[in-house]
């Protein structure tokens, strides 16, 4: 039975390759993160390659919203023992290759014009439009040092807030006012009786891609920014941990109008064949107005200290 499953998985890989091979432009390589390179189809546009994110040290993200097919190649330095490496490939979280070793007989040499000649081979050619391809690579000598690369062939969705909560003191400690599933554009009020604001983002498979900021609408300056999310205190309806950030009242030094902004942490200029307008980037951005009301005594003290 195990041999049958392996054979079927191999056939699937062959079908993917046969379907897309003729459309790949192998004359242009893009860094895909770690030891990976990729080639895409000749008609491809919007190739955002090898993006990395805070707190994700061994992960790369390739955003390919207008790419049809992708060829993934793996490279090794001369001193590396290729026989020790294993790779797994998943398409939409379904494995099509699991813990496979590298076929050393298929290795080719890549002379980049310097002293070091790399060895490389293809992991396959895959349709990517509307799909997510994930590769996991490790050495059996260091099995915990897994290199992960994501090839994202869909449009990155706008972030949504599941909960906005404000904390206030009580006789028994603290309690929270919560607004569930707020609509984008809805105005929230943070009053002098509350001392902490919590923003809970809707859970996705790409939470690491987003970051949250708060902007002072009067000065147009950022007063808060977080590129990483907390986990542990909130779960969604499917009992999955939800990402959230906490903002202390001390961040706000005056009453006024502010704005919560959540958007992808993608360097839009790190892209090939791109002409992305500010209006298009705005389509990826979620905005929630926020009104801050502080007590006059606190404002007076802050003004005096400044």
Number of C-alpha atoms within 10 A of each C-alpha: 6 7 8 9 10 14 12 13 16 13 13 14 18 14 14 15 19 13 14 20 20 13 15 20 18 14 8 12 14 17 17 23 21 16 15 23 20 23 21 29 21 16 12 19 18 18 20 25 23 22 21 20 17 11 11 11 10 14 20 24 22 25 23 28 21 18 22 22 28 27 23 21 19 19 19 19 13 12 7 12 11 19 12 14 19 18 20 18 21 16 17 12 12 11 14 16 18 15 13 12 15 19 12 12 7 10 17 13 13 14 11 9 7 6 7 11 14 17 19 22 19 18 21 17 26 25 22 23 17 15 19 20 21 20 23 17 23 18 19 12 10 10 12 9 12 16 19 21 25 21 25 23 23 16 14 16 14 15 24 20 22 19 20 19 19 25 19 17 12 9 6 6 7 11 14 16 12 13 13 12 14 16 12 13 13 10 14 20 14 19 16 15 13 20 16 17 18 17 19 25 24 18 19 14 7 13 16 18 20 20 19 22 16 24 19 18 14 9 8 11 11 15 13 15 16 14 16 19 19 13 14 10 10 15 15 15 7 7 8 13 16 22 24 23 18 15 17 14 18 9 11 18 14 18 16 14 17 25 20 20 18 23 22 22 16 19 11 15 10 13 20 14 10 13 12 12 9 8 8 10 12 12 12 15 16 19 21 18 18 21 15 17 17 19 12 12 9 13 15 12 10 12 11 8 7 6
